[in-house]
Structures are given as structure tokens and as C-alpha cells.
Amino acid sequence: EKAGLIQPGWEQELPNESIVHKSVAALVVRDPNLGVKGWSDLTRDDIEVITANPKTSGGAKWNFLALWGAITQAGGSEQDAQNFVETVFSRVPVLPKDAREASDVFYKQGQGNVLINYENEVILATQQGDKQPYIVPTNYNISIDNPVAVVDANVDKHGTRQVAEAFTQFLFTPEAQREFAKVGFRPIEPTVEAEFVSQFPKIDKLFTVKDLGGWKQVDTQFFADGAFFEQMQTKIAQSK
């Protein structure tokens, strides 16, 4: 793990492989009359997609993987996935460096007509009065897993292990899970999940990064220097 700050095997120290809450990808639509219903609509000629650059944004990696998995998890080949993702990214007018900048490009600068975002961000924005319609693709979607870990090096240095471990355990209780759900994260605790069922559309096929080969493979295949994403961007730039 990161330079010895966290001991190997940390995922097993807490329930649910240390994943404390989840989210999925959502599509914010500028105009409800666009008729965007899901992933396949993003290849339409009249669609311009806003998403951040997965080379500089962790959030944008999830967006990219959601698009890729929407094809491969449905039985499509890697070539089908490549074609789909290339078509979508050829409709991306600008690649902001992070999710915040992508939101500004969409909301404040008025670029694009579909923004790919986390469901929890969109729920929070709606609670704060945002009127922009959004859809959560429910046929295929990616589980954006948010783990928690005690940073071993820190707690041992400061003698705070007991407190830190008690706190991380607390995050899995219904009380804490309810607070996560209120601000738009999908809870992992079954009773709270049941309470908030109307807030979170059921995903038919929820896939994970593990289904796509795990982070190491994903980074090597898609996001490393000279890997698929860079090659695709070069190809798109040359065809314009």
C-alpha cells in the first residue's frame, strides 16, 4: 500500500471489505426533451458529453469505466467497448481536470448537454435546489465503492489506534449509514438500505472494478501513459 502507511490486508479489518458506502454514475441532462434514457444515447449526434479527464481525475476514471463496462458487462467485446467509448469521447468538447471543473463547464459555462457525475453529487445538488433533471442508468452501472481505512503509521505514531478503530467501526452502524444515505450515498447496511429504497433506483447489473480486472489492470490498460485513453485522444484529435 502507499509507502507503508497502511498495512497490507487492511480491507479485511472492517466489514464489507472496508467499503463503507457506494454510489453509481448518473447522467445530468440539460433539457428533459433530449430524451436521454441511458448509456446508448450518448453516441447520438445531438449529444455533447461533459466529463473530466481520467488522467487527472479519479472521478473521471469511474465515468470512463462505467461507459466501458456498460458494453463489456452486457456481453459486448473489447472492440465494441472501444468503439462505443471512442464515439462518446469524440462528443466531449473539452476535458476539465477534475469533477468540480467539469460541473462548472456544464452549469456555469453552459457547455455540453449531458454531464456524467456521481449519483450522490447529483442528489446533494437536488437537495440544495438544483432543478437540472438527471437519470441513473439502471440496466448496467458501476459500483463506485468508497472504502475507509485506519492509517496505521499515523495512529501508531499518535497512539490513537483505539479511537480510530472505534470510529471506523461506528461508520458501519445504522446510525452512521443513515447520515451517509441522507446526503446521497448508497448505504451498505441492509436496514438503512431498505429505508432509502425510493431514493436509489435499483441497478439490474451493478458491476465493480474487480469485474473489469481490478485497479492495477485497469490503470495499466486504460490510464497509464501511452495506454488506451491517450491513444484514443490522439486518434480523436487527428480525425477532427
Secondary structure, DSSP 4 states (H G I P E B T S, - for coil): -GGGSS-TTGGGGSGGGGEEEEE-EEEEES-GGG---SGGGGGSTT--EE---TTT-HHHHHHHHHHHHHHHTTT--HHHHHHHHHHHHTT-S---SSHHHHHHHHHTS---SEEEEEHHHHHHHHHTT----EE---SEEE-EEEE----HHHHHHHT-HHHHHHHHHHTTSHHHHHHHHHTTPEE-SHHHHHHTTTTSPPPSEEE-TGGGT-HHHHIIIIISTTSHHHHHHHHHHHH-
